[in-house]
Amino acid sequence: MTRCSVIGSACGRILRQPVGTWLLACMMSLGVTTAAAQQSWRMRLPGPRHAAALVGPDDAARRTAARALRREGAGPEARAALLEALASEGTPSVRAVIATTLAWHGDPATDEALLRAFENAQRADSRALAEALGALATPESVAGLVGALSREDLAPAAVRGLRRAGPAAVAALEMRLAEAPSVRVLQLLGELGDASSVPLLASASALPTAALRIAALGALADLGDSRGADAVRARLSDADARVQQAAFEALRALGDARDAPRLEARLDDPSVTQAEQRTLVQTLLRLDPERGAARVQAWVTGTDGVRVRAASELALDEPSTPLLAVLYGLLEEGTLGAEAAGALAEIAGGQGVGVLLEVAEKGQGAAREAERGLAVAIRAWGDALGRSTVARARDLLRRRHVAATALATRARLRRLRALAGDRALEASLTGELRADDVDLRAAAAHDLMLLGAPRRRAAIREALRKERDPETRRRLADALLAAGGRAPTREVLRLLSVEALAAEGAELAARARLATGAEARAIAGALRRLLIAPSPRLRSVAARALSLRGDLRAVSTLFARLDDEAEKPEVRLACARALAALPLDAEARLASGRRSRVEALGPVRDALRSAAAGVLQPWPSGREVLRFRIERRAPARGLLVDVGTPDGRWRRLRALPSGEVFLPNLPAGLAEVRVGVGQAD
């Protein structure tokens, strides 16, 4: 009782003082000395506790403490403890974590200590130290990294650090190039992409050493600035054949049609290897498509097997109107028919549709490949084509569909009709949503997704409400999204509550206009819980959905996912993109900047830098069609395909029995495809 009354008495006199003062006063009233009280309480605070752990005997504990001091030790005392530990630490892996934490804080005053550590670094910690110096990007840290380029043991790490420094390293690299030219410096100047380096690189393209001239030409090509074109042309007649080849390769980025005669003259030189000839023809196709196509035509109709293969690959890689005849021949010949049909569908403005129609109408040989290419081309270029051409293509696919007797063929042709936007399918597809056969319902829902049927929103929504089969519900959710429809909040919550359907539920939650209040809060909570789900796929889609909903309460969880160094790259990218698409406050922008300084993945780092700058980066969209075919010995029925798309979504699709998969309305970019076999999730 005495002790309690004393505490009450002491605290009663200072209730208006800060909490720290209140605690200290209470301890003083109990007879605890001021120094002891301060030390005792201070060691309970996260920052001082982790700082003290930096000098412990266990390597793992020191690494954990150094990592923890990022968020829990932002003050000068923590940085002082880190610098002291960096100087005395003998384990490279611990030094690496300390360096990364110092980069996180971004205090320019730490560059001197980091430089000392870097100069004495081992392979195990040199990279982290160099990247920390690059993240600081002070004149002193950049100069130290540039100086380390001459040391073979540190040069690879120094290159990474200078890449991290970015444009801040250009001036020091240019100075180094003027004093002591090297291939590494030239390559870095090209990679950093600062056009101010063009005059210096143009001068370097005339240096006495062939390796330096080649590196300078490559750097000019990387920059892609037309002011470097004359320097490249000057090296086309270089005394060293390797430099000449590098100059011709650089013309792909910097030349124009005026360079075509020299390219053709080079092609006729018997000393040029076949590999070099291929590069020259590729360049010619870029600069003068008509002349390049003539060369490809000559090669593909010749007797040299190597040239025939090279010409075929060039036509498929660089599809254009001048190459229509070559692609037509490849489609008809059949060996590369599927690839040729895809290339014809890609030609800008739908210029390949005429060839695809002609081959498809023959109904034999490569007709199947032509039908697929035709559907893709109509989907991609329908707005640029005349109505009669589009109607002719859709009518062809419709007639083939009606005439087909094999179930697999009918399914494939109906899917192509849906991809080509044939509205005549809407009624029959909507009717099949009520079929007793679950496979029919699932296929109809999938084709409605491809078609995009805004006039059938109500029917799709009703089918989604009644459906119990998980895969069909997933496809119906996709169909509703493609139709631009809204899902009832209750249905969104149902989807989010089932792990196998949560990805589609998240997409609906992101896009649908939802009511405010308790239901909306429940959806936001479900999405935030998905951010810590076991599946990386679900964590990715949750980050995207929360961002599209503008949910700022998710920011702390997004950062927590980024702070987990074991997190999957796709999740890290989704979280960083989510932050870049949200209107962050000053504190969150500061945290994004800190995180970007220690991020190893370039795309993630770029997104975090955008978030730190407060420049909103909306999620990408587009009208590209992803199509591919999976070949198996057995029929592809039951083949599930997970597709991570360039807009940050994950879609689960089931391949046709033929192994074909189509996914429309995507932005340009790379998709990640994962294949599994099974009848259900």
C-alpha positions as CSV (number, residue, x, y, z in Angstrom):
1,M,0.0,0.0,0.0
2,T,2.8,2.4,0.8
3,R,4.3,1.9,-2.6
4,C,1.1,2.4,-4.4
5,S,0.3,5.6,-2.5
6,V,3.7,7.0,-3.3
7,I,3.2,6.2,-7.0
8,G,-0.2,7.8,-6.9
9,S,1.1,10.9,-5.2
10,A,4.0,11.3,-7.7
11,C,1.8,10.7,-10.7
12,G,-0.9,13.0,-9.5
13,R,1.4,16.0,-9.6
14,I,2.4,15.5,-13.3
15,L,-0.6,14.1,-15.2
16,R,-0.2,16.8,-17.9
17,Q,3.4,15.9,-18.6
18,P,4.5,13.6,-21.5
19,V,4.3,9.9,-20.8
20,G,8.1,9.5,-20.8
21,T,8.3,12.1,-18.0
22,W,5.5,10.5,-16.1
23,L,7.3,7.1,-16.1
24,L,10.6,8.7,-15.0
25,A,8.9,10.7,-12.3
26,C,7.2,7.6,-11.0
27,M,10.5,5.7,-10.8
28,M,12.2,8.7,-9.1
29,S,9.4,8.7,-6.5
30,L,10.3,5.1,-5.7
31,G,13.9,6.0,-5.1
32,V,15.3,4.9,-8.4
33,T,18.2,7.0,-9.5
34,T,17.8,9.1,-12.6
35,A,20.7,7.5,-14.6
36,A,19.5,4.0,-13.7
37,A,15.9,4.8,-14.6
38,Q,16.9,6.2,-17.9
39,Q,19.1,3.3,-18.8
40,S,16.6,0.7,-17.6
41,W,13.7,2.2,-19.6
42,R,15.8,3.1,-22.6
43,M,16.8,-0.5,-23.2
44,R,13.1,-1.4,-23.5
45,L,12.8,0.8,-26.5
46,P,13.2,-1.0,-29.9
47,G,15.9,1.2,-31.3
48,P,18.4,1.0,-28.4
49,R,17.6,-2.7,-27.8
50,H,18.5,-3.5,-31.4
51,A,21.5,-1.3,-31.3
52,A,22.8,-3.1,-28.3
53,A,22.3,-6.5,-30.0
54,L,24.7,-5.3,-32.8
55,V,27.6,-6.2,-30.6
56,G,26.3,-9.6,-29.4
57,P,28.1,-12.9,-30.1
58,D,25.6,-14.5,-32.5
59,D,25.8,-13.7,-36.2
60,A,22.1,-14.3,-36.9
61,A,21.1,-12.1,-34.0
62,R,23.3,-9.3,-35.2
63,R,21.8,-9.6,-38.7
64,T,18.3,-9.5,-37.3
65,A,19.2,-6.4,-35.2
66,A,20.7,-4.6,-38.2
67,R,17.6,-5.3,-40.3
68,A,15.3,-4.3,-37.5
69,L,17.0,-0.9,-37.2
70,R,15.5,0.2,-40.5
71,R,12.0,0.8,-39.1
72,E,12.7,0.9,-35.4
73,G,15.9,3.0,-35.4
74,A,15.6,6.1,-37.4
75,G,17.4,8.4,-35.1
76,P,21.1,9.5,-35.0
77,E,21.9,7.1,-32.2
78,A,20.9,4.1,-34.2
79,R,22.9,5.3,-37.2
80,A,25.9,5.9,-34.9
81,A,25.5,2.3,-33.6
82,L,25.3,1.0,-37.2
83,L,28.4,2.9,-38.2
84,E,30.4,1.6,-35.2
85,A,29.3,-1.9,-35.9
86,L,30.2,-1.6,-39.6
87,A,33.8,-0.7,-38.6
88,S,34.2,-3.5,-36.2
89,E,32.1,-6.3,-37.7
90,G,34.1,-9.3,-39.0
91,T,31.3,-11.3,-40.7
92,P,30.7,-10.3,-44.3
93,S,27.0,-11.3,-44.2
94,V,26.3,-9.1,-41.2
95,R,28.3,-6.2,-42.8
96,A,26.0,-6.6,-45.9
97,V,22.9,-6.2,-43.8
98,I,24.3,-3.2,-41.9
99,A,25.2,-1.5,-45.2
100,T,21.7,-2.0,-46.6
101,T,20.2,-0.6,-43.4
102,L,22.4,2.5,-43.7
103,A,21.2,2.9,-47.3
104,W,17.7,2.7,-46.1
105,H,18.2,5.7,-43.8
106,G,19.9,7.6,-46.7
107,D,22.1,9.8,-44.5
108,P,24.7,11.3,-46.9
109,A,27.1,11.6,-43.9
110,T,27.5,7.8,-43.8
111,D,29.2,7.7,-47.2
112,E,32.7,8.0,-45.8
113,A,32.3,4.9,-43.5
114,L,30.7,2.9,-46.3
115,L,33.5,3.7,-48.7
116,R,36.1,2.6,-46.1
117,A,34.2,-0.7,-45.7
118,F,33.8,-1.1,-49.4
119,E,37.5,-0.7,-50.1
120,N,38.2,-3.6,-47.7
121,A,35.2,-5.6,-48.7
122,Q,35.1,-9.3,-49.5
123,R,33.0,-10.8,-52.3
124,A,30.3,-11.7,-49.8
125,D,29.6,-8.1,-48.8
126,S,31.0,-6.0,-51.7
127,R,27.7,-6.0,-53.6
128,A,25.6,-4.8,-50.7
129,L,28.2,-2.1,-49.8
130,A,28.4,-0.9,-53.4
131,E,24.6,-0.7,-53.8
132,A,24.4,1.2,-50.5
133,L,26.9,3.7,-51.9
134,G,24.9,3.9,-55.1
135,A,21.7,4.5,-53.2
136,L,23.3,7.4,-51.4
137,A,24.6,8.7,-54.7
138,T,26.7,11.5,-53.1
139,P,29.6,12.9,-55.2
140,E,32.0,11.1,-52.9
141,S,30.2,7.7,-53.0
142,V,30.0,7.9,-56.8
143,A,33.6,8.8,-57.1
144,G,34.6,5.9,-54.9
145,L,32.6,3.5,-57.0
146,V,34.1,4.8,-60.2
147,G,37.6,4.5,-58.8
148,A,36.8,0.9,-57.9
149,L,36.2,0.0,-61.5
150,S,39.9,-0.4,-62.0
151,R,40.0,-3.1,-59.3
152,E,39.1,-6.6,-60.6
153,D,38.0,-7.8,-57.2
154,L,35.6,-4.8,-56.7
155,A,34.7,-3.9,-60.3
156,P,31.6,-6.1,-60.6
157,A,30.1,-4.8,-57.4
158,A,31.0,-1.2,-58.4
159,V,29.1,-1.6,-61.6
160,R,26.0,-2.6,-59.7
161,G,26.4,0.4,-57.4
162,L,26.8,2.8,-60.3
163,R,23.7,1.4,-61.9
164,R,21.8,2.0,-58.7
165,A,23.1,5.6,-58.6
166,G,21.6,6.1,-62.1
167,P,21.9,9.6,-63.6
168,A,23.9,10.8,-60.5
169,A,26.8,8.8,-61.8
170,V,27.0,10.2,-65.3
171,A,29.2,13.2,-64.6
172,A,31.8,11.1,-62.7
173,L,31.8,8.4,-65.4
174,E,32.3,11.0,-68.2
175,M,35.2,12.4,-66.3
176,R,36.7,8.9,-65.9
177,L,36.2,8.3,-69.6
178,A,38.1,11.4,-70.5
179,E,41.0,10.5,-68.2
180,A,41.2,6.7,-68.6
181,P,38.8,5.2,-71.1
182,S,37.6,1.6,-70.3
183,V,35.0,-0.8,-71.7
184,R,33.1,-0.8,-68.4
185,V,32.8,3.0,-68.3
186,L,31.5,3.1,-71.9
187,Q,29.0,0.3,-71.2
188,L,27.7,2.0,-68.1
189,L,27.2,5.3,-69.9
190,G,25.1,3.5,-72.5
191,E,23.0,1.7,-69.8
192,L,22.3,4.9,-67.8
193,G,20.6,6.5,-70.7
194,D,21.7,10.1,-70.4
195,A,21.7,11.7,-73.8
196,S,24.2,14.3,-72.6
197,S,26.9,11.6,-73.0
198,V,26.4,11.3,-76.8
199,P,29.2,13.8,-77.8
200,L,31.8,12.1,-75.5
201,L,30.7,8.6,-76.7
202,A,30.9,9.8,-80.3
203,S,34.5,10.8,-79.7
204,A,35.3,7.6,-78.0
205,S,34.1,5.7,-81.1
206,A,37.4,6.8,-82.7
207,L,39.7,5.7,-79.9
208,P,42.8,3.7,-81.0
209,T,41.7,0.4,-79.3
210,A,39.2,-1.7,-81.1
211,A,37.5,-2.9,-77.9
212,L,36.9,0.7,-76.9
213,R,35.5,1.6,-80.2
214,I,33.1,-1.4,-80.1
215,A,32.0,-0.5,-76.6
216,A,31.4,3.1,-77.6
217,L,29.3,2.1,-80.6
218,G,27.2,-0.2,-78.4
219,A,26.7,2.6,-75.9
220,L,25.5,5.0,-78.7
221,A,23.1,2.3,-79.8
222,D,21.8,1.9,-76.3
223,L,21.1,5.7,-76.0
224,G,19.3,5.7,-79.3
225,D,20.0,9.4,-79.9
226,S,20.2,10.3,-83.6
227,R,23.1,12.7,-82.9
228,G,25.3,9.6,-82.6
229,A,24.4,8.3,-86.1
230,D,27.3,10.0,-88.0
231,A,29.8,8.6,-85.5
232,V,28.4,5.1,-86.2
233,R,28.5,5.6,-90.0
234,A,32.2,6.7,-89.7
235,R,33.0,3.3,-88.3
236,L,31.3,1.3,-91.1
237,S,34.6,1.4,-93.0
238,D,36.8,0.8,-89.9
239,A,40.0,-1.1,-90.4
240,D,38.9,-3.7,-87.9
241,A,36.2,-6.0,-89.2
242,R,34.8,-6.5,-85.6
243,V,34.3,-2.7,-85.3
244,Q,32.6,-2.7,-88.7
245,Q,30.2,-5.3,-87.6
246,A,29.5,-3.4,-84.4
247,A,28.7,-0.3,-86.4
248,F,26.3,-2.1,-88.7
249,E,24.6,-3.5,-85.6
250,A,24.3,0.0,-84.1
251,L,22.6,1.2,-87.3
252,R,19.5,-0.8,-86.2
253,A,19.0,1.9,-83.5
254,L,20.4,4.9,-85.2
255,G,20.3,4.5,-89.0
256,D,17.6,5.3,-91.6
257,A,16.7,4.4,-95.2
258,R,19.8,6.3,-96.5
259,D,22.0,3.5,-95.0
260,A,20.3,0.8,-97.0
261,P,22.8,0.8,-99.9
262,R,25.7,0.3,-97.6
263,L,23.9,-2.5,-95.8
264,E,23.3,-4.2,-99.1
265,A,26.9,-3.8,-100.2
266,R,28.0,-5.4,-96.9
267,L,25.6,-8.3,-97.5
268,D,27.3,-9.0,-100.8
269,D,30.7,-9.1,-99.2
270,P,31.8,-12.8,-99.3
271,S,33.9,-12.4,-96.1
272,V,30.8,-11.7,-94.0
273,T,29.6,-14.7,-92.0
274,Q,26.1,-16.0,-92.2
275,A,25.4,-14.9,-88.6
276,E,26.5,-11.4,-89.5
277,Q,24.4,-11.5,-92.7
278,R,21.3,-12.3,-90.7
279,T,21.9,-9.3,-88.4
280,L,22.4,-7.1,-91.5
281,V,19.1,-8.3,-93.1
282,Q,17.3,-7.6,-89.8
283,T,18.7,-4.1,-89.7
284,L,17.7,-3.6,-93.4
285,L,14.1,-4.7,-92.5
286,R,14.0,-2.0,-89.8
287,L,15.5,0.8,-92.0
288,D,14.1,0.0,-95.4
289,P,11.3,-2.6,-95.2
290,E,10.9,-3.0,-98.9
291,R,14.6,-3.7,-99.6
292,G,14.8,-6.0,-96.5
293,A,11.7,-7.9,-97.6
294,A,13.3,-8.4,-101.0
295,R,16.4,-10.0,-99.4
296,V,14.2,-12.2,-97.2
297,Q,12.2,-13.3,-100.2
298,A,15.4,-14.2,-102.1
299,W,16.7,-16.2,-99.1
300,V,13.5,-18.1,-98.4
301,T,13.2,-19.2,-102.0
302,G,16.8,-20.2,-102.4
303,T,18.5,-23.6,-101.9
304,D,20.7,-22.7,-98.9
305,G,19.0,-24.4,-95.9
306,V,20.6,-22.1,-93.4
307,R,19.4,-19.0,-95.2
308,V,15.9,-20.4,-95.7
309,R,15.6,-21.0,-91.9
310,A,17.1,-17.5,-91.1
311,A,14.7,-15.8,-93.6
312,S,11.7,-17.7,-92.1
313,E,12.6,-16.7,-88.6
314,L,13.2,-13.0,-89.6
315,A,9.8,-12.9,-91.3
316,L,8.1,-14.3,-88.2
317,D,10.1,-11.9,-85.8
318,E,9.5,-8.8,-87.9
319,P,6.1,-9.1,-89.5
320,S,5.2,-6.3,-91.8
321,T,3.2,-5.6,-95.0
322,P,6.2,-6.0,-97.3
323,L,6.6,-9.6,-95.9
324,L,3.1,-10.7,-96.7
325,A,4.2,-12.9,-99.5
326,V,6.8,-14.7,-97.4
327,L,4.4,-15.2,-94.5
328,Y,1.7,-16.4,-97.0
329,G,4.2,-19.0,-98.3
330,L,5.1,-20.1,-94.7
331,L,1.4,-20.5,-93.8
332,E,0.7,-22.5,-96.9
333,E,3.8,-24.7,-96.6
334,G,2.6,-25.7,-93.1
335,T,5.8,-26.4,-91.2
336,L,5.6,-23.1,-89.5
337,G,1.9,-22.5,-90.2
338,A,0.8,-21.7,-86.6
339,E,3.7,-19.2,-86.2
340,A,3.0,-17.6,-89.6
341,A,-0.7,-17.2,-88.8
342,G,0.2,-15.5,-85.6
343,A,2.6,-13.2,-87.4
344,L,0.0,-12.3,-90.0
345,A,-2.4,-11.4,-87.2
346,E,0.1,-9.0,-85.7
347,I,0.7,-6.9,-88.8
348,A,-0.3,-3.3,-88.0
349,G,-3.8,-2.2,-89.1
350,G,-4.9,-5.8,-89.9
351,Q,-3.0,-5.8,-93.1
352,G,-2.6,-9.6,-92.8
353,V,-6.3,-10.3,-92.7
354,G,-6.6,-10.7,-96.5
355,V,-4.0,-13.5,-96.5
356,L,-5.6,-15.2,-93.6
357,L,-9.1,-15.0,-95.2
358,E,-7.8,-16.4,-98.5
359,V,-6.2,-19.4,-96.8
360,A,-9.1,-20.0,-94.4
361,E,-11.6,-20.0,-97.2
362,K,-9.8,-22.8,-99.0
363,G,-10.9,-25.0,-96.1
364,Q,-7.8,-27.3,-96.4
365,G,-4.2,-27.5,-95.5
366,A,-3.4,-24.5,-93.2
367,A,-7.1,-23.5,-92.8
368,R,-7.2,-24.3,-89.1
369,E,-4.2,-22.1,-88.4
370,A,-5.6,-19.3,-90.6
371,E,-8.9,-19.4,-88.7
372,R,-7.2,-18.9,-85.4
373,G,-5.1,-16.0,-86.8
374,L,-8.2,-14.5,-88.3
375,A,-10.1,-14.4,-85.0
376,V,-7.1,-12.8,-83.3
377,A,-6.7,-10.2,-86.0
378,I,-10.4,-9.3,-86.1
379,R,-10.3,-8.9,-82.3
380,A,-7.1,-6.7,-82.5
381,W,-7.7,-4.6,-85.6
382,G,-11.5,-4.7,-86.1
383,D,-11.8,-1.0,-85.7
384,A,-9.2,-0.4,-88.5
385,L,-10.8,-2.8,-91.0
386,G,-13.8,-2.2,-93.2
387,R,-17.2,-3.6,-92.0
388,S,-17.4,-5.9,-95.0
389,T,-14.1,-7.5,-94.2
390,V,-15.0,-8.1,-90.5
391,A,-18.5,-9.5,-91.6
392,R,-16.8,-11.8,-94.1
393,A,-14.4,-13.2,-91.5
394,R,-17.2,-13.7,-88.9
395,D,-19.5,-15.3,-91.4
396,L,-16.7,-17.7,-92.4
397,L,-16.2,-18.8,-88.8
398,R,-19.9,-19.1,-88.3
399,R,-20.4,-21.3,-91.3
400,R,-17.5,-23.5,-90.2
401,H,-18.9,-23.8,-86.7
402,V,-22.4,-24.7,-87.9
403,A,-21.1,-27.3,-90.3
404,A,-18.7,-29.0,-87.8
405,T,-19.7,-32.3,-86.4
406,A,-16.9,-33.2,-84.0
407,L,-17.5,-31.8,-80.5
408,A,-13.9,-30.6,-80.1
409,T,-14.0,-28.8,-83.5
410,R,-17.3,-27.1,-82.6
411,A,-15.9,-26.0,-79.2
412,R,-12.8,-24.5,-80.9
413,L,-14.7,-22.7,-83.6
414,R,-17.3,-21.3,-81.1
415,R,-14.4,-20.0,-79.1
416,L,-12.9,-18.3,-82.2
417,R,-16.3,-16.8,-83.0
418,A,-16.4,-15.4,-79.5
419,L,-12.9,-14.0,-79.8
420,A,-13.8,-12.4,-83.1
421,G,-16.8,-10.6,-81.4
422,D,-19.6,-12.4,-83.1
423,R,-22.7,-11.1,-81.3
424,A,-24.9,-13.8,-82.9
425,L,-23.6,-16.1,-80.2
426,E,-25.0,-14.1,-77.2
427,A,-28.4,-15.7,-77.0
428,S,-27.2,-19.3,-77.3
429,L,-24.4,-18.8,-74.8
430,T,-26.7,-17.1,-72.3
431,G,-29.1,-20.0,-72.7
432,E,-26.4,-22.6,-71.9
433,L,-25.8,-20.8,-68.6
434,R,-29.0,-22.5,-67.4
435,A,-28.0,-26.0,-68.7
436,D,-27.9,-29.0,-66.4
437,D,-24.5,-30.1,-67.7
438,V,-21.8,-28.2,-65.7
439,D,-19.3,-28.5,-68.6
440,L,-21.7,-26.7,-70.9
441,R,-22.2,-23.9,-68.4
442,A,-18.5,-23.5,-67.8
443,A,-17.7,-23.4,-71.5
444,A,-20.5,-20.9,-72.1
445,A,-19.3,-18.7,-69.3
446,H,-15.7,-18.8,-70.7
447,D,-16.9,-17.9,-74.2
448,L,-19.0,-15.0,-72.8
449,M,-15.8,-13.7,-71.2
450,L,-14.1,-13.8,-74.6
451,L,-17.0,-12.2,-76.3
452,G,-17.7,-9.4,-73.7
453,A,-21.5,-9.2,-73.6
454,P,-22.7,-6.0,-71.9
455,R,-26.3,-6.7,-73.0
456,R,-26.2,-10.0,-71.0
457,R,-25.0,-8.6,-67.7
458,A,-28.2,-9.3,-65.9
459,A,-28.2,-13.0,-67.0
460,I,-24.6,-13.5,-66.1
461,R,-25.1,-11.9,-62.7
462,E,-28.1,-14.1,-62.0
463,A,-26.1,-17.2,-63.1
464,L,-23.3,-16.2,-60.9
465,R,-25.7,-15.9,-57.9
466,K,-27.1,-19.4,-58.5
467,E,-24.0,-21.3,-59.6
468,R,-22.4,-23.7,-57.2
469,D,-19.6,-25.3,-59.3
470,P,-16.3,-23.5,-58.3
471,E,-14.8,-23.4,-61.8
472,T,-18.0,-22.2,-63.5
473,R,-18.3,-19.5,-60.8
474,R,-14.8,-18.4,-61.7
475,R,-15.6,-18.2,-65.3
476,L,-18.9,-16.3,-64.7
477,A,-17.0,-13.8,-62.6
478,D,-14.6,-13.2,-65.5
479,A,-17.6,-12.9,-67.9
480,L,-19.2,-10.4,-65.7
481,L,-16.0,-8.3,-65.6
482,A,-15.7,-8.5,-69.4
483,A,-19.3,-7.3,-69.7
484,G,-18.6,-4.3,-67.5
485,G,-21.1,-5.5,-65.0
486,R,-21.4,-5.1,-61.2
487,A,-21.6,-8.0,-58.8
488,P,-23.8,-7.8,-55.7
489,T,-21.6,-7.1,-52.6
490,R,-22.8,-10.3,-51.0
491,E,-21.6,-12.3,-54.0
492,V,-18.2,-10.6,-53.9
493,L,-17.9,-11.6,-50.3
494,R,-18.9,-15.2,-51.1
495,L,-16.1,-15.4,-53.7
496,L,-13.6,-13.8,-51.4
497,S,-14.3,-16.4,-48.8
498,V,-13.3,-19.4,-51.0
499,E,-9.6,-19.6,-51.6
500,A,-10.1,-21.2,-55.1
501,L,-12.3,-18.2,-56.2
502,A,-10.7,-15.4,-54.2
503,A,-8.7,-14.1,-57.2
504,E,-11.8,-13.5,-59.3
505,G,-13.6,-12.1,-56.2
506,A,-10.7,-9.6,-55.7
507,E,-11.0,-8.5,-59.3
508,L,-14.7,-8.0,-59.0
509,A,-14.2,-6.1,-55.7
510,A,-11.7,-3.9,-57.5
511,R,-13.8,-3.0,-60.5
512,A,-17.3,-3.1,-59.2
513,R,-19.0,0.0,-57.8
514,L,-19.8,-1.1,-54.3
515,A,-22.0,0.3,-51.7
516,T,-20.5,2.1,-48.7
517,G,-21.0,1.0,-45.1
518,A,-20.5,-2.3,-43.4
519,E,-20.5,-4.5,-46.5
520,A,-17.8,-2.3,-48.2
521,R,-15.7,-2.4,-45.0
522,A,-16.1,-6.2,-45.0
523,I,-14.8,-6.5,-48.5
524,A,-11.8,-4.2,-47.7
525,G,-11.0,-6.4,-44.7
526,A,-11.3,-9.6,-46.8
527,L,-8.9,-8.1,-49.3
528,R,-6.4,-7.0,-46.7
529,R,-6.5,-10.6,-45.2
530,L,-5.7,-11.9,-48.7
531,L,-2.4,-9.9,-48.5
532,I,-1.2,-12.4,-46.0
533,A,-2.7,-15.5,-47.6
534,P,-0.4,-18.5,-48.2
535,S,-0.7,-18.3,-52.0
536,P,1.6,-15.7,-53.7
537,R,-1.0,-15.5,-56.5
538,L,-3.7,-14.3,-54.0
539,R,-1.3,-11.9,-52.3
540,S,-0.6,-10.3,-55.7
541,V,-4.3,-9.9,-56.8
542,A,-5.2,-8.6,-53.3
543,A,-2.5,-5.8,-53.7
544,R,-3.9,-4.9,-57.1
545,A,-7.5,-4.9,-55.9
546,L,-6.9,-2.8,-52.8
547,S,-5.0,-0.3,-55.0
548,L,-7.8,-0.1,-57.5
549,R,-10.3,0.5,-54.7
550,G,-8.1,3.3,-53.4
551,D,-7.8,1.7,-50.0
552,L,-5.2,3.7,-48.1
553,R,-5.6,1.5,-45.0
554,A,-3.8,-1.2,-46.8
555,V,-0.6,0.8,-47.2
556,S,1.1,-0.5,-44.0
557,T,0.4,-4.1,-45.0
558,L,1.8,-3.5,-48.5
559,F,5.0,-2.2,-46.9
560,A,5.1,-5.2,-44.6
561,R,5.0,-7.5,-47.6
562,L,7.9,-5.5,-49.2
563,D,9.9,-5.7,-46.0
564,D,9.7,-9.5,-46.1
565,E,12.9,-10.4,-47.9
566,A,11.6,-13.9,-48.6
567,E,8.6,-12.6,-50.5
568,K,8.1,-13.7,-54.1
569,P,9.1,-11.3,-56.9
570,E,5.6,-11.2,-58.4
571,V,4.2,-10.2,-55.0
572,R,6.8,-7.5,-54.5
573,L,6.1,-6.0,-57.9
574,A,2.3,-6.1,-57.3
575,C,2.7,-4.3,-53.9
576,A,5.1,-1.7,-55.3
577,R,2.7,-1.0,-58.2
578,A,-0.2,-0.8,-55.8
579,L,1.7,1.9,-53.8
580,A,2.5,3.8,-57.0
581,A,-1.1,3.9,-57.9
582,L,-2.3,5.2,-54.6
583,P,-2.3,8.9,-53.4
584,L,0.1,8.4,-50.6
585,D,0.7,10.9,-47.8
586,A,4.1,12.4,-47.1
587,E,5.1,9.7,-44.6
588,A,4.2,6.9,-47.0
589,R,6.1,8.6,-49.8
590,L,9.2,8.9,-47.5
591,A,8.9,5.2,-46.7
592,S,8.6,4.3,-50.4
593,G,11.8,6.3,-51.1
594,R,13.6,4.4,-48.3
595,R,12.4,1.1,-49.6
596,S,13.5,1.9,-53.1
597,R,17.1,2.5,-51.9
598,V,17.5,-1.1,-50.8
599,E,15.3,-2.8,-53.4
600,A,17.2,-5.3,-55.6
601,L,14.6,-5.8,-58.3
602,G,14.6,-3.1,-60.9
603,P,10.9,-2.9,-61.8
604,V,10.0,-2.9,-58.1
605,R,12.5,-0.2,-57.4
606,D,11.1,1.9,-60.3
607,A,7.6,1.6,-59.0
608,L,8.7,2.6,-55.5
609,R,10.5,5.6,-56.8
610,S,7.3,6.7,-58.6
611,A,5.4,6.2,-55.3
612,A,8.0,8.3,-53.5
613,A,7.8,11.1,-56.0
614,G,4.0,11.1,-55.7
615,V,3.6,10.5,-59.4
616,L,0.5,8.2,-59.7
617,Q,1.1,5.3,-62.0
618,P,-2.3,3.7,-63.0
619,W,-2.4,0.0,-63.7
620,P,-1.9,-0.7,-67.4
621,S,-4.6,-1.8,-69.8
622,G,-4.8,-2.7,-73.5
623,R,-6.4,-4.8,-76.2
624,E,-3.7,-7.4,-76.9
625,V,-4.7,-11.0,-77.2
626,L,-2.6,-13.7,-75.6
627,R,-2.8,-17.0,-77.4
628,F,-0.8,-20.1,-77.1
629,R,-1.1,-23.8,-77.5
630,I,0.1,-26.5,-75.2
631,E,1.0,-29.7,-76.9
632,R,0.5,-33.0,-75.1
633,R,0.5,-36.7,-76.2
634,A,-2.9,-37.1,-74.6
635,P,-5.9,-34.8,-75.2
636,A,-5.6,-31.6,-73.2
637,R,-8.9,-32.0,-71.4
638,G,-8.5,-31.1,-67.8
639,L,-5.5,-28.9,-68.5
640,L,-5.5,-25.9,-66.1
641,V,-3.4,-22.8,-67.0
642,D,-2.5,-20.0,-64.6
643,V,-1.6,-16.8,-66.4
644,G,0.1,-13.8,-64.8
645,T,-0.7,-10.9,-67.1
646,P,1.2,-7.7,-67.7
647,D,-1.5,-5.7,-65.9
648,G,-0.9,-7.5,-62.7
649,R,-3.8,-9.9,-62.8
650,W,-3.7,-13.7,-62.3
651,R,-6.2,-15.7,-64.4
652,R,-6.9,-19.4,-64.2
653,L,-8.1,-20.8,-67.5
654,R,-8.9,-24.3,-68.9
655,A,-7.4,-25.1,-72.2
656,L,-9.5,-26.4,-75.1
657,P,-9.1,-30.1,-75.9
658,S,-6.7,-29.0,-78.7
659,G,-4.5,-27.3,-76.0
660,E,-5.3,-23.8,-77.2
661,V,-5.8,-20.9,-74.8
662,F,-7.0,-17.4,-75.6
663,L,-7.0,-14.4,-73.2
664,P,-8.1,-10.9,-74.6
665,N,-7.9,-7.3,-73.5
666,L,-4.3,-7.3,-72.1
667,P,-1.7,-4.6,-72.2
668,A,1.5,-5.3,-74.2
669,G,4.2,-7.1,-72.2
670,L,5.3,-10.5,-71.0
671,A,2.9,-13.0,-69.5
672,E,3.9,-15.8,-67.1
673,V,2.2,-19.1,-67.8
674,R,2.0,-22.0,-65.4
675,V,0.4,-25.3,-66.4
676,G,-1.1,-28.0,-64.3
677,V,-3.3,-31.0,-64.9
678,G,-6.5,-31.7,-63.1
679,Q,-10.3,-31.6,-63.4
680,A,-10.7,-29.2,-60.5
681,D,-8.7,-26.8,-58.3
